[in-house]
Amino acid sequence: MPSKSDIEYQIKELKMDYMNLQGDIEKLESTGHNDQVTQAEQRLANMETKLAELNKQLAAL
């Protein structure tokens, strides 16, 4: 089982990746790359699920 600090680090890292991907999506949308936007949005959804799991693990500690 990961430690509290490990989970907190994973959460911070995931949040940074999430914010970067949001910026990438905005750039893709502005340049008309809709197929890549859809893929990136799916990655965001996966990140949200993972973030919820990590927060649940953190709360259980």
CHARMM-style PDB file with segment names, atoms N, HN, CA, C and O in Angstrom:
ATOM      1  N   MET     1       0.851  -1.187   0.000  1.00  0.00      PROA
ATOM      2  CA  MET     1       0.000   0.000   0.000  1.00  0.00      PROA
ATOM      3  C   MET     1       0.893   1.245   0.000  1.00  0.00      PROA
ATOM      4  O   MET     1       1.819   1.353   0.804  1.00  0.00      PROA
ATOM      5  N   PRO     2       0.609   2.169  -0.896  1.00  0.00      PROA
ATOM      6  CA  PRO     2       1.425   3.386  -0.953  1.00  0.00      PROA
ATOM      7  C   PRO     2       1.242   4.255   0.297  1.00  0.00      PROA
ATOM      8  O   PRO     2       0.188   4.249   0.933  1.00  0.00      PROA
ATOM      9  N   SER     3       2.277   4.984   0.620  1.00  0.00      PROA
ATOM     10  HN  SER     3       3.133   4.989   0.104  1.00  0.00      PROA
ATOM     11  CA  SER     3       2.215   5.864   1.787  1.00  0.00      PROA
ATOM     12  C   SER     3       1.434   7.135   1.439  1.00  0.00      PROA
ATOM     13  O   SER     3       1.155   7.416   0.274  1.00  0.00      PROA
ATOM     14  N   LYS     4       1.099   7.879   2.465  1.00  0.00      PROA
ATOM     15  HN  LYS     4       1.325   7.651   3.412  1.00  0.00      PROA
ATOM     16  CA  LYS     4       0.358   9.129   2.280  1.00  0.00      PROA
ATOM     17  C   LYS     4       1.140  10.088   1.392  1.00  0.00      PROA
ATOM     18  O   LYS     4       0.564  10.720   0.507  1.00  0.00      PROA
ATOM     19  N   SER     5       2.441  10.202   1.618  1.00  0.00      PROA
ATOM     20  HN  SER     5       2.909   9.689   2.337  1.00  0.00      PROA
ATOM     21  CA  SER     5       3.246  11.124   0.812  1.00  0.00      PROA
ATOM     22  C   SER     5       3.335  10.666  -0.643  1.00  0.00      PROA
ATOM     23  O   SER     5       3.382  11.496  -1.551  1.00  0.00      PROA
ATOM     24  N   ASP     6       3.358   9.347  -0.872  1.00  0.00      PROA
ATOM     25  HN  ASP     6       3.319   8.673  -0.135  1.00  0.00      PROA
ATOM     26  CA  ASP     6       3.370   8.825  -2.243  1.00  0.00      PROA
ATOM     27  C   ASP     6       2.079   9.200  -2.978  1.00  0.00      PROA
ATOM     28  O   ASP     6       2.106   9.625  -4.133  1.00  0.00      PROA
ATOM     29  N   ILE     7       0.966   9.034  -2.293  1.00  0.00      PROA
ATOM     30  HN  ILE     7       0.943   8.688  -1.355  1.00  0.00      PROA
ATOM     31  CA  ILE     7      -0.327   9.354  -2.904  1.00  0.00      PROA
ATOM     32  C   ILE     7      -0.435  10.852  -3.171  1.00  0.00      PROA
ATOM     33  O   ILE     7      -0.904  11.268  -4.231  1.00  0.00      PROA
ATOM     34  N   GLU     8      -0.001  11.655  -2.209  1.00  0.00      PROA
ATOM     35  HN  GLU     8       0.379  11.317  -1.349  1.00  0.00      PROA
ATOM     36  CA  GLU     8      -0.044  13.113  -2.395  1.00  0.00      PROA
ATOM     37  C   GLU     8       0.824  13.535  -3.579  1.00  0.00      PROA
ATOM     38  O   GLU     8       0.441  14.418  -4.347  1.00  0.00      PROA
ATOM     39  N   TYR     9       1.980  12.914  -3.728  1.00  0.00      PROA
ATOM     40  HN  TYR     9       2.291  12.197  -3.105  1.00  0.00      PROA
ATOM     41  CA  TYR     9       2.861  13.219  -4.855  1.00  0.00      PROA
ATOM     42  C   TYR     9       2.192  12.841  -6.173  1.00  0.00      PROA
ATOM     43  O   TYR     9       2.240  13.600  -7.141  1.00  0.00      PROA
ATOM     44  N   GLN    10       1.570  11.667  -6.205  1.00  0.00      PROA
ATOM     45  HN  GLN    10       1.531  11.051  -5.419  1.00  0.00      PROA
ATOM     46  CA  GLN    10       0.874  11.230  -7.415  1.00  0.00      PROA
ATOM     47  C   GLN    10      -0.254  12.188  -7.775  1.00  0.00      PROA
ATOM     48  O   GLN    10      -0.470  12.479  -8.952  1.00  0.00      PROA
ATOM     49  N   ILE    11      -0.972  12.678  -6.774  1.00  0.00      PROA
ATOM     50  HN  ILE    11      -0.797  12.441  -5.818  1.00  0.00      PROA
ATOM     51  CA  ILE    11      -2.067  13.624  -7.000  1.00  0.00      PROA
ATOM     52  C   ILE    11      -1.517  14.924  -7.590  1.00  0.00      PROA
ATOM     53  O   ILE    11      -2.064  15.446  -8.562  1.00  0.00      PROA
ATOM     54  N   LYS    12      -0.445  15.442  -7.009  1.00  0.00      PROA
ATOM     55  HN  LYS    12      -0.001  15.018  -6.219  1.00  0.00      PROA
ATOM     56  CA  LYS    12       0.143  16.685  -7.517  1.00  0.00      PROA
ATOM     57  C   LYS    12       0.616  16.518  -8.958  1.00  0.00      PROA
ATOM     58  O   LYS    12       0.383  17.384  -9.802  1.00  0.00      PROA
ATOM     59  N   GLU    13       1.279  15.403  -9.229  1.00  0.00      PROA
ATOM     60  HN  GLU    13       1.469  14.700  -8.544  1.00  0.00      PROA
ATOM     61  CA  GLU    13       1.783  15.136 -10.568  1.00  0.00      PROA
ATOM     62  C   GLU    13       0.625  15.021 -11.573  1.00  0.00      PROA
ATOM     63  O   GLU    13       0.699  15.556 -12.679  1.00  0.00      PROA
ATOM     64  N   LEU    14      -0.423  14.328 -11.182  1.00  0.00      PROA
ATOM     65  HN  LEU    14      -0.483  13.893 -10.284  1.00  0.00      PROA
ATOM     66  CA  LEU    14      -1.578  14.152 -12.053  1.00  0.00      PROA
ATOM     67  C   LEU    14      -2.270  15.491 -12.321  1.00  0.00      PROA
ATOM     68  O   LEU    14      -2.711  15.750 -13.441  1.00  0.00      PROA
ATOM     69  N   LYS    15      -2.362  16.322 -11.314  1.00  0.00      PROA
ATOM     70  HN  LYS    15      -2.004  16.111 -10.404  1.00  0.00      PROA
ATOM     71  CA  LYS    15      -2.976  17.642 -11.501  1.00  0.00      PROA
ATOM     72  C   LYS    15      -2.164  18.499 -12.472  1.00  0.00      PROA
ATOM     73  O   LYS    15      -2.732  19.217 -13.296  1.00  0.00      PROA
ATOM     74  N   MET    16      -0.838  18.424 -12.374  1.00  0.00      PROA
ATOM     75  HN  MET    16      -0.377  17.841 -11.705  1.00  0.00      PROA
ATOM     76  CA  MET    16       0.005  19.187 -13.300  1.00  0.00      PROA
ATOM     77  C   MET    16      -0.183  18.679 -14.727  1.00  0.00      PROA
ATOM     78  O   MET    16      -0.313  19.468 -15.663  1.00  0.00      PROA
ATOM     79  N   ASP    17      -0.198  17.356 -14.886  1.00  0.00      PROA
ATOM     80  HN  ASP    17      -0.092  16.715 -14.125  1.00  0.00      PROA
ATOM     81  CA  ASP    17      -0.420  16.777 -16.210  1.00  0.00      PROA
ATOM     82  C   ASP    17      -1.788  17.174 -16.756  1.00  0.00      PROA
ATOM     83  O   ASP    17      -1.933  17.447 -17.947  1.00  0.00      PROA
ATOM     84  N   TYR    18      -2.779  17.204 -15.886  1.00  0.00      PROA
ATOM     85  HN  TYR    18      -2.661  16.983 -14.918  1.00  0.00      PROA
ATOM     86  CA  TYR    18      -4.144  17.570 -16.269  1.00  0.00      PROA
ATOM     87  C   TYR    18      -4.186  19.005 -16.801  1.00  0.00      PROA
ATOM     88  O   TYR    18      -4.782  19.275 -17.843  1.00  0.00      PROA
ATOM     89  N   MET    19      -3.549  19.909 -16.075  1.00  0.00      PROA
ATOM     90  HN  MET    19      -3.064  19.690 -15.228  1.00  0.00      PROA
ATOM     91  CA  MET    19      -3.540  21.312 -16.493  1.00  0.00      PROA
ATOM     92  C   MET    19      -2.806  21.486 -17.823  1.00  0.00      PROA
ATOM     93  O   MET    19      -3.244  22.251 -18.682  1.00  0.00      PROA
ATOM     94  N   ASN    20      -1.699  20.781 -17.988  1.00  0.00      PROA
ATOM     95  HN  ASN    20      -1.343  20.160 -17.290  1.00  0.00      PROA
ATOM     96  CA  ASN    20      -0.964  20.849 -19.258  1.00  0.00      PROA
ATOM     97  C   ASN    20      -1.811  20.332 -20.411  1.00  0.00      PROA
ATOM     98  O   ASN    20      -1.814  20.918 -21.494  1.00  0.00      PROA
ATOM     99  N   LEU    21      -2.521  19.249 -20.186  1.00  0.00      PROA
ATOM    100  HN  LEU    21      -2.519  18.773 -19.307  1.00  0.00      PROA
ATOM    101  CA  LEU    21      -3.360  18.675 -21.232  1.00  0.00      PROA
ATOM    102  C   LEU    21      -4.515  19.612 -21.587  1.00  0.00      PROA
ATOM    103  O   LEU    21      -4.899  19.716 -22.752  1.00  0.00      PROA
ATOM    104  N   GLN    22      -5.066  20.289 -20.584  1.00  0.00      PROA
ATOM    105  HN  GLN    22      -4.754  20.204 -19.638  1.00  0.00      PROA
ATOM    106  CA  GLN    22      -6.123  21.276 -20.870  1.00  0.00      PROA
ATOM    107  C   GLN    22      -5.598  22.360 -21.806  1.00  0.00      PROA
ATOM    108  O   GLN    22      -6.291  22.768 -22.739  1.00  0.00      PROA
ATOM    109  N   GLY    23      -4.387  22.822 -21.561  1.00  0.00      PROA
ATOM    110  HN  GLY    23      -3.825  22.491 -20.804  1.00  0.00      PROA
ATOM    111  CA  GLY    23      -3.783  23.830 -22.432  1.00  0.00      PROA
ATOM    112  C   GLY    23      -3.571  23.295 -23.835  1.00  0.00      PROA
ATOM    113  O   GLY    23      -3.792  23.998 -24.821  1.00  0.00      PROA
ATOM    114  N   ASP    24      -3.140  22.040 -23.916  1.00  0.00      PROA
ATOM    115  HN  ASP    24      -2.961  21.468 -23.115  1.00  0.00      PROA
ATOM    116  CA  ASP    24      -2.947  21.418 -25.226  1.00  0.00      PROA
ATOM    117  C   ASP    24      -4.270  21.319 -25.976  1.00  0.00      PROA
ATOM    118  O   ASP    24      -4.318  21.536 -27.187  1.00  0.00      PROA
ATOM    119  N   ILE    25      -5.333  20.994 -25.266  1.00  0.00      PROA
ATOM    120  HN  ILE    25      -5.294  20.818 -24.283  1.00  0.00      PROA
ATOM    121  CA  ILE    25      -6.654  20.884 -25.901  1.00  0.00      PROA
ATOM    122  C   ILE    25      -7.082  22.230 -26.476  1.00  0.00      PROA
ATOM    123  O   ILE    25      -7.612  22.297 -27.585  1.00  0.00      PROA
ATOM    124  N   GLU    26      -6.852  23.291 -25.726  1.00  0.00      PROA
ATOM    125  HN  GLU    26      -6.421  23.237 -24.825  1.00  0.00      PROA
ATOM    126  CA  GLU    26      -7.209  24.620 -26.217  1.00  0.00      PROA
ATOM    127  C   GLU    26      -6.455  24.937 -27.505  1.00  0.00      PROA
ATOM    128  O   GLU    26      -7.029  25.493 -28.441  1.00  0.00      PROA
ATOM    129  N   LYS    27      -5.182  24.589 -27.554  1.00  0.00      PROA
ATOM    130  HN  LYS    27      -4.716  24.138 -26.793  1.00  0.00      PROA
ATOM    131  CA  LYS    27      -4.390  24.829 -28.769  1.00  0.00      PROA
ATOM    132  C   LYS    27      -4.911  23.986 -29.930  1.00  0.00      PROA
ATOM    133  O   LYS    27      -5.027  24.474 -31.054  1.00  0.00      PROA
ATOM    134  N   LEU    28      -5.222  22.725 -29.655  1.00  0.00      PROA
ATOM    135  HN  LEU    28      -5.128  22.328 -28.742  1.00  0.00      PROA
ATOM    136  CA  LEU    28      -5.733  21.845 -30.706  1.00  0.00      PROA
ATOM    137  C   LEU    28      -7.074  22.345 -31.244  1.00  0.00      PROA
ATOM    138  O   LEU    28      -7.320  22.318 -32.450  1.00  0.00      PROA
ATOM    139  N   GLU    29      -7.932  22.799 -30.338  1.00  0.00      PROA
ATOM    140  HN  GLU    29      -7.732  22.821 -29.358  1.00  0.00      PROA
ATOM    141  CA  GLU    29      -9.238  23.321 -30.762  1.00  0.00      PROA
ATOM    142  C   GLU    29      -9.077  24.549 -31.656  1.00  0.00      PROA
ATOM    143  O   GLU    29      -9.784  24.704 -32.651  1.00  0.00      PROA
ATOM    144  N   SER    30      -8.144  25.409 -31.287  1.00  0.00      PROA
ATOM    145  HN  SER    30      -7.569  25.282 -30.479  1.00  0.00      PROA
ATOM    146  CA  SER    30      -7.971  26.637 -32.058  1.00  0.00      PROA
ATOM    147  C   SER    30      -7.369  26.391 -33.440  1.00  0.00      PROA
ATOM    148  O   SER    30      -7.497  27.222 -34.339  1.00  0.00      PROA
ATOM    149  N   THR    31      -6.712  25.240 -33.601  1.00  0.00      PROA
ATOM    150  HN  THR    31      -6.608  24.565 -32.871  1.00  0.00      PROA
ATOM    151  CA  THR    31      -6.116  24.930 -34.901  1.00  0.00      PROA
ATOM    152  C   THR    31      -6.933  23.911 -35.689  1.00  0.00      PROA
ATOM    153  O   THR    31      -6.517  23.484 -36.766  1.00  0.00      PROA
ATOM    154  N   GLY    32      -8.107  23.514 -35.153  1.00  0.00      PROA
ATOM    155  HN  GLY    32      -8.444  23.861 -34.278  1.00  0.00      PROA
ATOM    156  CA  GLY    32      -9.019  22.651 -35.888  1.00  0.00      PROA
ATOM    157  C   GLY    32      -8.668  21.179 -35.909  1.00  0.00      PROA
ATOM    158  O   GLY    32      -9.069  20.469 -36.831  1.00  0.00      PROA
ATOM    159  N   HSD    33      -7.939  20.705 -34.932  1.00  0.00      PROA
ATOM    160  HN  HSD    33      -7.613  21.282 -34.183  1.00  0.00      PROA
ATOM    161  CA  HSD    33      -7.582  19.284 -34.858  1.00  0.00      PROA
ATOM    162  C   HSD    33      -8.586  18.540 -33.968  1.00  0.00      PROA
ATOM    163  O   HSD    33      -8.238  18.069 -32.885  1.00  0.00      PROA
ATOM    164  N   ASN    34      -9.818  18.444 -34.433  1.00  0.00      PROA
ATOM    165  HN  ASN    34     -10.100  18.827 -35.313  1.00  0.00      PROA
ATOM    166  CA  ASN    34     -10.899  17.907 -33.614  1.00  0.00      PROA
ATOM    167  C   ASN    34     -10.721  16.440 -33.243  1.00  0.00      PROA
ATOM    168  O   ASN    34     -11.126  16.028 -32.157  1.00  0.00      PROA
ATOM    169  N   ASP    35     -10.117  15.640 -34.133  1.00  0.00      PROA
ATOM    170  HN  ASP    35      -9.788  15.975 -35.016  1.00  0.00      PROA
ATOM    171  CA  ASP    35      -9.906  14.232 -33.803  1.00  0.00      PROA
ATOM    172  C   ASP    35      -8.942  14.078 -32.625  1.00  0.00      PROA
ATOM    173  O   ASP    35      -9.129  13.210 -31.772  1.00  0.00      PROA
ATOM    174  N   GLN    36      -7.923  14.915 -32.586  1.00  0.00      PROA
ATOM    175  HN  GLN    36      -7.771  15.620 -33.279  1.00  0.00      PROA
ATOM    176  CA  GLN    36      -6.976  14.868 -31.469  1.00  0.00      PROA
ATOM    177  C   GLN    36      -7.595  15.443 -30.201  1.00  0.00      PROA
ATOM    178  O   GLN    36      -7.235  15.034 -29.097  1.00  0.00      PROA
ATOM    179  N   VAL    37      -8.513  16.381 -30.347  1.00  0.00      PROA
ATOM    180  HN  VAL    37      -8.805  16.713 -31.244  1.00  0.00      PROA
ATOM    181  CA  VAL    37      -9.202  16.946 -29.185  1.00  0.00      PROA
ATOM    182  C   VAL    37     -10.010  15.854 -28.493  1.00  0.00      PROA
ATOM    183  O   VAL    37     -10.008  15.753 -27.267  1.00  0.00      PROA
ATOM    184  N   THR    38     -10.694  15.047 -29.281  1.00  0.00      PROA
ATOM    185  HN  THR    38     -10.695  15.130 -30.277  1.00  0.00      PROA
ATOM    186  CA  THR    38     -11.504  13.966 -28.716  1.00  0.00      PROA
ATOM    187  C   THR    38     -10.632  12.995 -27.927  1.00  0.00      PROA
ATOM    188  O   THR    38     -11.001  12.579 -26.828  1.00  0.00      PROA
ATOM    189  N   GLN    39      -9.492  12.638 -28.476  1.00  0.00      PROA
ATOM    190  HN  GLN    39      -9.192  12.975 -29.368  1.00  0.00      PROA
ATOM    191  CA  GLN    39      -8.569  11.735 -27.775  1.00  0.00      PROA
ATOM    192  C   GLN    39      -8.057  12.370 -26.484  1.00  0.00      PROA
ATOM    193  O   GLN    39      -7.972  11.708 -25.450  1.00  0.00      PROA
ATOM    194  N   ALA    40      -7.724  13.633 -26.550  1.00  0.00      PROA
ATOM    195  HN  ALA    40      -7.793  14.171 -27.391  1.00  0.00      PROA
ATOM    196  CA  ALA    40      -7.214  14.333 -25.367  1.00  0.00      PROA
ATOM    197  C   ALA    40      -8.293  14.450 -24.299  1.00  0.00      PROA
ATOM    198  O   ALA    40      -8.003  14.341 -23.107  1.00  0.00      PROA
ATOM    199  N   GLU    41      -9.527  14.671 -24.717  1.00  0.00      PROA
ATOM    200  HN  GLU    41      -9.762  14.759 -25.685  1.00  0.00      PROA
ATOM    201  CA  GLU    41     -10.620  14.756 -23.751  1.00  0.00      PROA
ATOM    202  C   GLU    41     -10.841  13.417 -23.060  1.00  0.00      PROA
ATOM    203  O   GLU    41     -11.189  13.375 -21.880  1.00  0.00      PROA
ATOM    204  N   GLN    42     -10.640  12.333 -23.785  1.00  0.00      PROA
ATOM    205  HN  GLN    42     -10.357  12.367 -24.743  1.00  0.00      PROA
ATOM    206  CA  GLN    42     -10.747  11.008 -23.172  1.00  0.00      PROA
ATOM    207  C   GLN    42      -9.632  10.809 -22.143  1.00  0.00      PROA
ATOM    208  O   GLN    42      -9.849  10.225 -21.082  1.00  0.00      PROA
ATOM    209  N   ARG    43      -8.451  11.299 -22.470  1.00  0.00      PROA
ATOM    210  HN  ARG    43      -8.275  11.775 -23.332  1.00  0.00      PROA
ATOM    211  CA  ARG    43      -7.345  11.228 -21.505  1.00  0.00      PROA
ATOM    212  C   ARG    43      -7.675  12.035 -20.244  1.00  0.00      PROA
ATOM    213  O   ARG    43      -7.350  11.617 -19.132  1.00  0.00      PROA
ATOM    214  N   LEU    44      -8.325  13.201 -20.426  1.00  0.00      PROA
ATOM    215  HN  LEU    44      -8.588  13.540 -21.329  1.00  0.00      PROA
ATOM    216  CA  LEU    44      -8.734  13.995 -19.265  1.00  0.00      PROA
ATOM    217  C   LEU    44      -9.707  13.205 -18.398  1.00  0.00      PROA
ATOM    218  O   LEU    44      -9.588  13.193 -17.173  1.00  0.00      PROA
ATOM    219  N   ALA    45     -10.655  12.556 -19.032  1.00  0.00      PROA
ATOM    220  HN  ALA    45     -10.751  12.566 -20.028  1.00  0.00      PROA
ATOM    221  CA  ALA    45     -11.637  11.762 -18.285  1.00  0.00      PROA
ATOM    222  C   ALA    45     -10.942  10.648 -17.504  1.00  0.00      PROA
ATOM    223  O   ALA    45     -11.291  10.380 -16.354  1.00  0.00      PROA
ATOM    224  N   ASN    46      -9.960  10.001 -18.129  1.00  0.00      PROA
ATOM    225  HN  ASN    46      -9.676  10.219 -19.063  1.00  0.00      PROA
ATOM    226  CA  ASN    46      -9.205   8.954 -17.439  1.00  0.00      PROA
ATOM    227  C   ASN    46      -8.434   9.518 -16.252  1.00  0.00      PROA
ATOM    228  O   ASN    46      -8.349   8.891 -15.197  1.00  0.00      PROA
ATOM    229  N   MET    47      -7.875  10.709 -16.439  1.00  0.00      PROA
ATOM    230  HN  MET    47      -7.944  11.218 -17.296  1.00  0.00      PROA
ATOM    231  CA  MET    47      -7.143  11.358 -15.350  1.00  0.00      PROA
ATOM    232  C   MET    47      -8.078  11.697 -14.192  1.00  0.00      PROA
ATOM    233  O   MET    47      -7.709  11.547 -13.027  1.00  0.00      PROA
ATOM    234  N   GLU    48      -9.289  12.154 -14.516  1.00  0.00      PROA
ATOM    235  HN  GLU    48      -9.588  12.276 -15.463  1.00  0.00      PROA
ATOM    236  CA  GLU    48     -10.260  12.478 -13.472  1.00  0.00      PROA
ATOM    237  C   GLU    48     -10.624  11.243 -12.656  1.00  0.00      PROA
ATOM    238  O   GLU    48     -10.770  11.313 -11.435  1.00  0.00      PROA
ATOM    239  N   THR    49     -10.767  10.117 -13.341  1.00  0.00      PROA
ATOM    240  HN  THR    49     -10.648  10.060 -14.333  1.00  0.00      PROA
ATOM    241  CA  THR    49     -11.069   8.866 -12.652  1.00  0.00      PROA
ATOM    242  C   THR    49      -9.923   8.470 -11.735  1.00  0.00      PROA
ATOM    243  O   THR    49     -10.142   8.089 -10.585  1.00  0.00      PROA
ATOM    244  N   LYS    50      -8.707   8.559 -12.245  1.00  0.00      PROA
ATOM    245  HN  LYS    50      -8.529   8.868 -13.179  1.00  0.00      PROA
ATOM    246  CA  LYS    50      -7.526   8.220 -11.447  1.00  0.00      PROA
ATOM    247  C   LYS    50      -7.391   9.156 -10.252  1.00  0.00      PROA
ATOM    248  O   LYS    50      -7.048   8.720  -9.153  1.00  0.00      PROA
ATOM    249  N   LEU    51      -7.658  10.432 -10.463  1.00  0.00      PROA
ATOM    250  HN  LEU    51      -7.937  10.787 -11.356  1.00  0.00      PROA
ATOM    251  CA  LEU    51      -7.585  11.409  -9.380  1.00  0.00      PROA
ATOM    252  C   LEU    51      -8.598  11.089  -8.292  1.00  0.00      PROA
ATOM    253  O   LEU    51      -8.291  11.191  -7.104  1.00  0.00      PROA
ATOM    254  N   ALA    52      -9.797  10.703  -8.691  1.00  0.00      PROA
ATOM    255  HN  ALA    52     -10.046  10.619  -9.656  1.00  0.00      PROA
ATOM    256  CA  ALA    52     -10.825  10.326  -7.714  1.00  0.00      PROA
ATOM    257  C   ALA    52     -10.380   9.102  -6.910  1.00  0.00      PROA
ATOM    258  O   ALA    52     -10.590   9.044  -5.698  1.00  0.00      PROA
ATOM    259  N   GLU    53      -9.769   8.127  -7.580  1.00  0.00      PROA
ATOM    260  HN  GLU    53      -9.598   8.174  -8.565  1.00  0.00      PROA
ATOM    261  CA  GLU    53      -9.268   6.938  -6.897  1.00  0.00      PROA
ATOM    262  C   GLU    53      -8.182   7.310  -5.891  1.00  0.00      PROA
ATOM    263  O   GLU    53      -8.185   6.825  -4.760  1.00  0.00      PROA
ATOM    264  N   LEU    54      -7.256   8.170  -6.308  1.00  0.00      PROA
ATOM    265  HN  LEU    54      -7.254   8.564  -7.227  1.00  0.00      PROA
ATOM    266  CA  LEU    54      -6.176   8.582  -5.401  1.00  0.00      PROA
ATOM    267  C   LEU    54      -6.717   9.345  -4.200  1.00  0.00      PROA
ATOM    268  O   LEU    54      -6.266   9.133  -3.075  1.00  0.00      PROA
ATOM    269  N   ASN    55      -7.676  10.228  -4.432  1.00  0.00      PROA
ATOM    270  HN  ASN    55      -8.042  10.401  -5.346  1.00  0.00      PROA
ATOM    271  CA  ASN    55      -8.263  10.979  -3.321  1.00  0.00      PROA
ATOM    272  C   ASN    55      -8.996  10.038  -2.356  1.00  0.00      PROA
ATOM    273  O   ASN    55      -8.988  10.253  -1.144  1.00  0.00      PROA
ATOM    274  N   LYS    56      -9.619   9.010  -2.898  1.00  0.00      PROA
ATOM    275  HN  LYS    56      -9.626   8.836  -3.883  1.00  0.00      PROA
ATOM    276  CA  LYS    56     -10.304   8.023  -2.066  1.00  0.00      PROA
ATOM    277  C   LYS    56      -9.294   7.257  -1.217  1.00  0.00      PROA
ATOM    278  O   LYS    56      -9.526   7.014  -0.032  1.00  0.00      PROA
ATOM    279  N   GLN    57      -8.163   6.876  -1.834  1.00  0.00      PROA
ATOM    280  HN  GLN    57      -7.974   7.074  -2.796  1.00  0.00      PROA
ATOM    281  CA  GLN    57      -7.104   6.186  -1.088  1.00  0.00      PROA
ATOM    282  C   GLN    57      -6.549   7.083   0.004  1.00  0.00      PROA
ATOM    283  O   GLN    57      -6.295   6.627   1.118  1.00  0.00      PROA
ATOM    284  N   LEU    58      -6.362   8.354  -0.312  1.00  0.00      PROA
ATOM    285  HN  LEU    58      -6.569   8.724  -1.217  1.00  0.00      PROA
ATOM    286  CA  LEU    58      -5.814   9.303   0.658  1.00  0.00      PROA
ATOM    287  C   LEU    58      -6.774   9.471   1.831  1.00  0.00      PROA
ATOM    288  O   LEU    58      -6.348   9.526   2.985  1.00  0.00      PROA
ATOM    289  N   ALA    59      -8.056   9.549   1.537  1.00  0.00      PROA
ATOM    290  HN  ALA    59      -8.402   9.504   0.600  1.00  0.00      PROA
ATOM    291  CA  ALA    59      -9.047   9.710   2.604  1.00  0.00      PROA
ATOM    292  C   ALA    59      -9.112   8.480   3.502  1.00  0.00      PROA
ATOM    293  O   ALA    59      -9.451   8.582   4.681  1.00  0.00      PROA
ATOM    294  N   ALA    60      -8.787   7.321   2.942  1.00  0.00      PROA
ATOM    295  HN  ALA    60      -8.512   7.238   1.984  1.00  0.00      PROA
ATOM    296  CA  ALA    60      -8.858   6.080   3.715  1.00  0.00      PROA
ATOM    297  C   ALA    60      -7.681   5.927   4.683  1.00  0.00      PROA
ATOM    298  O   ALA    60      -7.724   5.090   5.585  1.00  0.00      PROA
ATOM    299  N   LEU    61      -6.650   6.721   4.501  1.00  0.00      PROA
ATOM    300  HN  LEU    61      -6.615   7.401   3.769  1.00  0.00      PROA
ATOM    301  CA  LEU    61      -5.472   6.604   5.380  1.00  0.00      PROA
ATOM    302  C   LEU    61      -5.696   7.285   6.713  1.00  0.00      PROA
ATOM    303  OT1 LEU    61      -4.808   7.280   7.565  1.00  0.00      PROA
TER     304      LEU     61
END
